[in-house]
Amino acid sequence: MFALPRGLPRTPAAAAAAVAAVTLAAGCAAGEPSPSPKAPGGSPSGPPEAPPAWEAFGGVPLDPPGGPSGEASAADEAEAPDGAEPVEVPGTCEAAGLPEDAEAFAAMAPEGAQFTQVRGERVLECSWAGFDRGDGSEVVLVSLASEGSLAETPGALPPQVGEAVAEGSRAYFTTPGLTALGGFAEWRPGERFSRVRLHLPGLLVTVQANSDMWEEEGGAAVEAATAAAEGLLD
């Protein structure tokens, strides 16, 4: 169970925003299994797949294990070192580098959105949410969790991700900032809401927002989330 921190507004609008944020957070909780999308080889032909939004905001695809050829090297096959220790997640969004006025996230939310933070045992959730009974919710939700990351070894892809990439999956990508931190990103599209997961050693950062905002504003959001993660990994 999550508890709202003391001192938050208790107005109906604030409560609605908080409920919307927490409901959306269910899909971002640490430990949720991550599917390994596979290439459509051998499946019936259909319309071409739309390019992932991360191509528009500067993401680059991951190289398959062993380089472009996909052939595993002796180093790849060697026993991997122990995984990274879980990162201690701060108690507040501001302490985590995600203040209420964080421009990159506020830009993806509606004007006048209600800011809410929720702290669980191993996860911190920061949201900017607006709610309309007719149009539904517009939410940007950023969560930081000390468990759930697939990046067990800095700079190395876990087997299930390496296999998916070798088979042509476009669910995984990286940026210079993520590569420098020894992690990678995962794109999870949805009709209403889409999200990016930043898999880092000992830390999982998830950014979720209305799907139509990602192509234009997603690059700044990923950079801001990466910067916050870097501060926690130092």
Contacts in CASP RR format, 6 or more apart in sequence:
PFRMAT RR
TARGET T0000
AUTHOR 0000-0000-0000
METHOD contacts of the structure
MODEL  1
MFALPRGLPRTPAAAAAAVAAVTLAAGCAAGEPSPSPKAPGGSPSGPPEA
PPAWEAFGGVPLDPPGGPSGEASAADEAEAPDGAEPVEVPGTCEAAGLPE
DAEAFAAMAPEGAQFTQVRGERVLECSWAGFDRGDGSEVVLVSLASEGSL
AETPGALPPQVGEAVAEGSRAYFTTPGLTALGGFAEWRPGERFSRVRLHL
PGLLVTVQANSDMWEEEGGAAVEAATAAAEGLLD
2 22 0 8 1.000
2 25 0 8 1.000
2 118 0 8 1.000
2 119 0 8 1.000
2 120 0 8 1.000
2 125 0 8 1.000
3 118 0 8 1.000
3 119 0 8 1.000
3 120 0 8 1.000
4 18 0 8 1.000
4 116 0 8 1.000
4 118 0 8 1.000
5 92 0 8 1.000
5 117 0 8 1.000
5 118 0 8 1.000
5 119 0 8 1.000
8 14 0 8 1.000
8 18 0 8 1.000
8 116 0 8 1.000
8 117 0 8 1.000
9 114 0 8 1.000
13 114 0 8 1.000
13 131 0 8 1.000
14 114 0 8 1.000
14 116 0 8 1.000
16 130 0 8 1.000
16 131 0 8 1.000
17 113 0 8 1.000
17 114 0 8 1.000
17 116 0 8 1.000
17 127 0 8 1.000
17 129 0 8 1.000
17 130 0 8 1.000
17 131 0 8 1.000
17 137 0 8 1.000
18 114 0 8 1.000
18 116 0 8 1.000
18 118 0 8 1.000
18 127 0 8 1.000
18 129 0 8 1.000
20 127 0 8 1.000
20 129 0 8 1.000
20 130 0 8 1.000
20 131 0 8 1.000
20 137 0 8 1.000
20 139 0 8 1.000
21 116 0 8 1.000
21 118 0 8 1.000
21 125 0 8 1.000
21 127 0 8 1.000
21 129 0 8 1.000
21 139 0 8 1.000
21 141 0 8 1.000
22 118 0 8 1.000
22 125 0 8 1.000
24 127 0 8 1.000
24 137 0 8 1.000
24 139 0 8 1.000
24 141 0 8 1.000
24 193 0 8 1.000
24 208 0 8 1.000
25 118 0 8 1.000
25 125 0 8 1.000
25 127 0 8 1.000
25 141 0 8 1.000
25 143 0 8 1.000
28 125 0 8 1.000
28 141 0 8 1.000
28 143 0 8 1.000
28 195 0 8 1.000
28 206 0 8 1.000
28 208 0 8 1.000
29 123 0 8 1.000
29 143 0 8 1.000
29 145 0 8 1.000
30 122 0 8 1.000
30 123 0 8 1.000
30 145 0 8 1.000
30 146 0 8 1.000
30 147 0 8 1.000
30 148 0 8 1.000
30 204 0 8 1.000
31 145 0 8 1.000
31 147 0 8 1.000
31 148 0 8 1.000
31 204 0 8 1.000
32 148 0 8 1.000
34 150 0 8 1.000
34 160 0 8 1.000
34 186 0 8 1.000
34 197 0 8 1.000
36 160 0 8 1.000
36 161 0 8 1.000
36 163 0 8 1.000
36 164 0 8 1.000
36 169 0 8 1.000
36 171 0 8 1.000
37 164 0 8 1.000
37 169 0 8 1.000
37 170 0 8 1.000
37 171 0 8 1.000
38 164 0 8 1.000
38 167 0 8 1.000
38 168 0 8 1.000
38 169 0 8 1.000
39 167 0 8 1.000
39 168 0 8 1.000
39 169 0 8 1.000
40 49 0 8 1.000
49 170 0 8 1.000
51 170 0 8 1.000
52 170 0 8 1.000
52 171 0 8 1.000
52 173 0 8 1.000
52 187 0 8 1.000
52 189 0 8 1.000
53 187 0 8 1.000
53 189 0 8 1.000
53 194 0 8 1.000
53 214 0 8 1.000
53 215 0 8 1.000
53 218 0 8 1.000
54 173 0 8 1.000
54 185 0 8 1.000
54 187 0 8 1.000
54 196 0 8 1.000
54 222 0 8 1.000
56 214 0 8 1.000
56 215 0 8 1.000
56 216 0 8 1.000
57 214 0 8 1.000
57 215 0 8 1.000
57 218 0 8 1.000
57 219 0 8 1.000
57 220 0 8 1.000
57 222 0 8 1.000
58 175 0 8 1.000
58 219 0 8 1.000
59 173 0 8 1.000
59 174 0 8 1.000
59 175 0 8 1.000
59 185 0 8 1.000
60 173 0 8 1.000
60 174 0 8 1.000
60 175 0 8 1.000
61 165 0 8 1.000
61 170 0 8 1.000
61 172 0 8 1.000
61 173 0 8 1.000
61 174 0 8 1.000
62 157 0 8 1.000
62 161 0 8 1.000
62 162 0 8 1.000
62 165 0 8 1.000
62 172 0 8 1.000
62 173 0 8 1.000
62 174 0 8 1.000
62 184 0 8 1.000
63 165 0 8 1.000
64 70 0 8 1.000
64 162 0 8 1.000
64 165 0 8 1.000
64 166 0 8 1.000
65 72 0 8 1.000
65 76 0 8 1.000
65 157 0 8 1.000
65 162 0 8 1.000
65 165 0 8 1.000
65 166 0 8 1.000
66 72 0 8 1.000
66 73 0 8 1.000
66 76 0 8 1.000
70 166 0 8 1.000
80 152 0 8 1.000
80 153 0 8 1.000
80 156 0 8 1.000
81 153 0 8 1.000
83 152 0 8 1.000
83 153 0 8 1.000
83 201 0 8 1.000
83 202 0 8 1.000
84 151 0 8 1.000
84 152 0 8 1.000
84 153 0 8 1.000
84 154 0 8 1.000
84 201 0 8 1.000
84 202 0 8 1.000
85 202 0 8 1.000
86 122 0 8 1.000
86 146 0 8 1.000
86 147 0 8 1.000
86 202 0 8 1.000
86 203 0 8 1.000
87 146 0 8 1.000
87 200 0 8 1.000
87 202 0 8 1.000
87 203 0 8 1.000
87 232 0 8 1.000
87 233 0 8 1.000
88 146 0 8 1.000
88 232 0 8 1.000
89 96 0 8 1.000
89 122 0 8 1.000
89 123 0 8 1.000
89 124 0 8 1.000
89 144 0 8 1.000
89 145 0 8 1.000
89 146 0 8 1.000
89 203 0 8 1.000
89 232 0 8 1.000
90 96 0 8 1.000
90 124 0 8 1.000
90 144 0 8 1.000
90 232 0 8 1.000
91 119 0 8 1.000
91 124 0 8 1.000
92 117 0 8 1.000
92 119 0 8 1.000
92 124 0 8 1.000
93 99 0 8 1.000
93 100 0 8 1.000
93 117 0 8 1.000
93 124 0 8 1.000
93 126 0 8 1.000
93 142 0 8 1.000
94 100 0 8 1.000
96 124 0 8 1.000
96 126 0 8 1.000
96 144 0 8 1.000
96 228 0 8 1.000
96 232 0 8 1.000
97 227 0 8 1.000
97 228 0 8 1.000
97 231 0 8 1.000
98 105 0 8 1.000
98 126 0 8 1.000
98 142 0 8 1.000
98 144 0 8 1.000
98 224 0 8 1.000
98 228 0 8 1.000
100 115 0 8 1.000
102 224 0 8 1.000
103 220 0 8 1.000
103 224 0 8 1.000
104 217 0 8 1.000
104 220 0 8 1.000
104 221 0 8 1.000
104 223 0 8 1.000
104 224 0 8 1.000
105 126 0 8 1.000
105 128 0 8 1.000
105 140 0 8 1.000
105 142 0 8 1.000
105 207 0 8 1.000
105 221 0 8 1.000
105 224 0 8 1.000
106 113 0 8 1.000
106 128 0 8 1.000
106 140 0 8 1.000
107 217 0 8 1.000
107 220 0 8 1.000
107 221 0 8 1.000
108 128 0 8 1.000
108 140 0 8 1.000
108 209 0 8 1.000
108 210 0 8 1.000
108 213 0 8 1.000
108 217 0 8 1.000
108 218 0 8 1.000
108 221 0 8 1.000
109 128 0 8 1.000
109 129 0 8 1.000
109 130 0 8 1.000
109 138 0 8 1.000
109 139 0 8 1.000
109 140 0 8 1.000
109 209 0 8 1.000
110 130 0 8 1.000
110 138 0 8 1.000
112 130 0 8 1.000
113 128 0 8 1.000
113 129 0 8 1.000
113 130 0 8 1.000
113 138 0 8 1.000
113 140 0 8 1.000
114 128 0 8 1.000
114 129 0 8 1.000
114 130 0 8 1.000
115 126 0 8 1.000
115 127 0 8 1.000
115 128 0 8 1.000
116 126 0 8 1.000
116 127 0 8 1.000
116 129 0 8 1.000
117 124 0 8 1.000
117 125 0 8 1.000
117 126 0 8 1.000
117 127 0 8 1.000
118 124 0 8 1.000
118 125 0 8 1.000
118 127 0 8 1.000
119 125 0 8 1.000
122 145 0 8 1.000
122 146 0 8 1.000
122 147 0 8 1.000
123 143 0 8 1.000
123 144 0 8 1.000
123 145 0 8 1.000
123 146 0 8 1.000
124 143 0 8 1.000
124 144 0 8 1.000
124 145 0 8 1.000
125 141 0 8 1.000
125 142 0 8 1.000
125 143 0 8 1.000
126 141 0 8 1.000
126 142 0 8 1.000
126 143 0 8 1.000
127 139 0 8 1.000
127 140 0 8 1.000
127 141 0 8 1.000
127 142 0 8 1.000
128 139 0 8 1.000
128 140 0 8 1.000
129 137 0 8 1.000
129 138 0 8 1.000
129 139 0 8 1.000
129 140 0 8 1.000
129 141 0 8 1.000
130 137 0 8 1.000
130 138 0 8 1.000
130 139 0 8 1.000
131 137 0 8 1.000
131 138 0 8 1.000
132 138 0 8 1.000
138 210 0 8 1.000
139 193 0 8 1.000
139 208 0 8 1.000
139 209 0 8 1.000
139 210 0 8 1.000
140 207 0 8 1.000
140 208 0 8 1.000
140 209 0 8 1.000
140 213 0 8 1.000
140 221 0 8 1.000
141 206 0 8 1.000
141 207 0 8 1.000
141 208 0 8 1.000
141 209 0 8 1.000
142 205 0 8 1.000
142 206 0 8 1.000
142 207 0 8 1.000
142 208 0 8 1.000
142 225 0 8 1.000
142 228 0 8 1.000
143 204 0 8 1.000
143 205 0 8 1.000
143 206 0 8 1.000
143 208 0 8 1.000
144 203 0 8 1.000
144 204 0 8 1.000
144 205 0 8 1.000
144 228 0 8 1.000
144 229 0 8 1.000
144 232 0 8 1.000
145 203 0 8 1.000
145 204 0 8 1.000
145 205 0 8 1.000
145 206 0 8 1.000
146 202 0 8 1.000
146 203 0 8 1.000
146 204 0 8 1.000
147 202 0 8 1.000
147 204 0 8 1.000
148 204 0 8 1.000
149 199 0 8 1.000
149 200 0 8 1.000
149 201 0 8 1.000
149 202 0 8 1.000
149 203 0 8 1.000
149 204 0 8 1.000
150 158 0 8 1.000
150 160 0 8 1.000
150 161 0 8 1.000
150 186 0 8 1.000
150 199 0 8 1.000
151 158 0 8 1.000
151 182 0 8 1.000
151 183 0 8 1.000
151 184 0 8 1.000
151 199 0 8 1.000
151 200 0 8 1.000
151 201 0 8 1.000
151 202 0 8 1.000
152 158 0 8 1.000
152 201 0 8 1.000
153 201 0 8 1.000
154 181 0 8 1.000
154 182 0 8 1.000
154 183 0 8 1.000
154 201 0 8 1.000
155 179 0 8 1.000
155 182 0 8 1.000
155 183 0 8 1.000
157 165 0 8 1.000
157 184 0 8 1.000
161 172 0 8 1.000
161 184 0 8 1.000
164 171 0 8 1.000
164 172 0 8 1.000
165 172 0 8 1.000
170 187 0 8 1.000
171 186 0 8 1.000
171 187 0 8 1.000
171 188 0 8 1.000
172 184 0 8 1.000
172 185 0 8 1.000
172 186 0 8 1.000
172 187 0 8 1.000
173 184 0 8 1.000
173 185 0 8 1.000
173 187 0 8 1.000
174 183 0 8 1.000
174 184 0 8 1.000
174 185 0 8 1.000
175 185 0 8 1.000
175 222 0 8 1.000
175 223 0 8 1.000
175 226 0 8 1.000
177 223 0 8 1.000
177 226 0 8 1.000
177 230 0 8 1.000
178 184 0 8 1.000
178 185 0 8 1.000
178 198 0 8 1.000
178 200 0 8 1.000
178 226 0 8 1.000
181 200 0 8 1.000
181 201 0 8 1.000
181 226 0 8 1.000
181 229 0 8 1.000
181 230 0 8 1.000
181 233 0 8 1.000
182 200 0 8 1.000
182 201 0 8 1.000
183 198 0 8 1.000
183 199 0 8 1.000
183 200 0 8 1.000
183 201 0 8 1.000
184 198 0 8 1.000
184 199 0 8 1.000
185 196 0 8 1.000
185 197 0 8 1.000
185 198 0 8 1.000
185 199 0 8 1.000
185 222 0 8 1.000
186 196 0 8 1.000
186 197 0 8 1.000
186 199 0 8 1.000
187 194 0 8 1.000
187 196 0 8 1.000
188 194 0 8 1.000
188 195 0 8 1.000
188 196 0 8 1.000
188 197 0 8 1.000
189 211 0 8 1.000
190 211 0 8 1.000
191 211 0 8 1.000
192 210 0 8 1.000
192 211 0 8 1.000
193 208 0 8 1.000
193 209 0 8 1.000
193 210 0 8 1.000
193 211 0 8 1.000
194 208 0 8 1.000
194 209 0 8 1.000
194 210 0 8 1.000
194 211 0 8 1.000
194 214 0 8 1.000
195 206 0 8 1.000
195 207 0 8 1.000
195 208 0 8 1.000
195 209 0 8 1.000
196 206 0 8 1.000
196 207 0 8 1.000
196 214 0 8 1.000
196 218 0 8 1.000
196 221 0 8 1.000
196 222 0 8 1.000
196 225 0 8 1.000
197 204 0 8 1.000
197 205 0 8 1.000
197 206 0 8 1.000
198 204 0 8 1.000
198 205 0 8 1.000
198 206 0 8 1.000
198 207 0 8 1.000
198 222 0 8 1.000
198 225 0 8 1.000
198 226 0 8 1.000
198 229 0 8 1.000
200 229 0 8 1.000
200 233 0 8 1.000
201 233 0 8 1.000
203 229 0 8 1.000
203 232 0 8 1.000
203 233 0 8 1.000
205 225 0 8 1.000
205 226 0 8 1.000
205 228 0 8 1.000
205 229 0 8 1.000
207 221 0 8 1.000
207 222 0 8 1.000
207 225 0 8 1.000
209 217 0 8 1.000
209 218 0 8 1.000
209 221 0 8 1.000
END
